[in-house]
């Protein structure tokens, strides 16, 4: 379930819905548009808004702590880039403490599952001596893939916050929204777009260097 992080002008939407969507109202991808659920009214409102506009709407009103934790994830991403890995980083936060960190290590560890999110979840679970991470938040610089969304659900993470959108493999709304799938028996709050430009720029620079682009 992806959540809006700011008020949205009514002009973009159907007239049969509230003047704005407040923080914490759910947004579900439906055929290129989005359907919003208003808890106060207990009903859904279909919209005609398209994905690029929805993406911009998610990039609003981030708290200072969200930004700080994403910067910690960006620092992890830079470490993976130094190893020749795709620069994606993640941190797991519980309370106000970072309890697990990780960056992509699939190549150096010869491990196809060693995505940043998996590495961070493993570290947090080991630190807490429990594979369940109830109440924890996962911050990651790139929208999680299907494997990582499933792992976060298995860990019972409460919230997933990502930076750049992944239009090729994103499983939190860009390609598929597994957070709403009946295949997973846990629901998470998902917020996308925090420091999206910085997270995306790091990835672009990495691939430009690999291709030898100026």
Secondary structure, DSSP 4 states (H G I P E B T S, - for coil): -EE--S---GGGS-SSS-S---TT-EEEEETTEEEEEETTTTEEEE----HHHHHHHHSS---HHHHHHHHHHHHHHHHHHHTTS---EEEEEETTEEEEEEE--TTTTT-TT--HHHHHHHHHHHHHT-S--TTEEEEEEE---HHHHHHHHHTT-SEEEEEE--TTT-TBTTS-BGGG-TT-S---EEEE-TTHHHHHHHHHHHHHHHHT--
